Amino acid sequence: MKFDKLLEIVADEPVFETGLLLAGTVEPTDVRRQLSRWVAAGKVVQLRRGLYALSPPFRKRIPHPFLVANRMMRGSYVSCQSALAHHGLIPEYVQEVTSVTSGRPGRRETPLGRFSFRHLKPSFLSGYRRVSLYEEQEALVATPEKALLDLVHLTPGGDAPAYLRELRLDWEGLKVDRLERFPGSPKIRRAARRIAALTRDEVGSYETL
């Protein structure tokens, strides 16, 4: 396969998998060998086995980190600080994209950024939705409430009022009535009650200023 042919197939794709190139009579071994050469030449970026992105200036669309995270780990969704920052609930810029998955946890360093994957029980994987990103891309991202509960669940002492205050949340951006709808551990249920109480306290203090 020539590089011009690769561009014809994937130029509009933010990321692409090897399977997209194996249609027709092509030889899979030759395609994989050529991909390795293009990676070595800096024309293509490898994100994981079988997942790639074109390097600039060849790509037409910049891959959004959330889309990359979804594609790197099938069945995952973006959550915790990454989702909270996306929704505008915490002030910090989050450099590493954190996702949750029922699969094995891990961390990946790629030319497109750092990505971490935290393990949750399959029964806890809920409360996410498909959101629109830049350049017509989409990704699965936790709602603000579920992102917060995932963070609480995965952080030792995450349900402590002191920890919750340290997050500097935009309390008015939370819909506290949704917190108890999600399945979880006693820690999660305890955190939901504490978050609801803190939200009432924080919002009430704003209203009296």
Sequence and secondary structure as in RCSB ss.txt:
>XXXX:A:sequence
MKFDKLLEIVADEPVFETGLLLAGTVEPTDVRRQLSRWVAAGKVVQLRRGLYALSPPFRKRIPHPFLVANRMMRG
SYVSCQSALAHHGLIPEYVQEVTSVTSGRPGRRETPLGRFSFRHLKPSFLSGYRRVSLYEEQEALVATPEKALLD
LVHLTPGGDAPAYLRELRLDWEGLKVDRLERFPGSPKIRRAARRIAALTRDEVGSYETL
>XXXX:A:secstr
  HHHHHHHHTT SSEEGGGG  TT  HHHHHHHHHHHHHTTSEEEEETTEEEE TTT SS   HHHHHHHHSTT
 EE HHHHHHHTT S S   EEEEEESS  EEEEETTEEEEEEE  GGG  SEEEEE GGG EEEEE HHHHHHH
HHHHSTTTTSHHHHHHT   GGG  GGGGGGS   HHHHHHHHHHHHHHHHHHHHHHT 
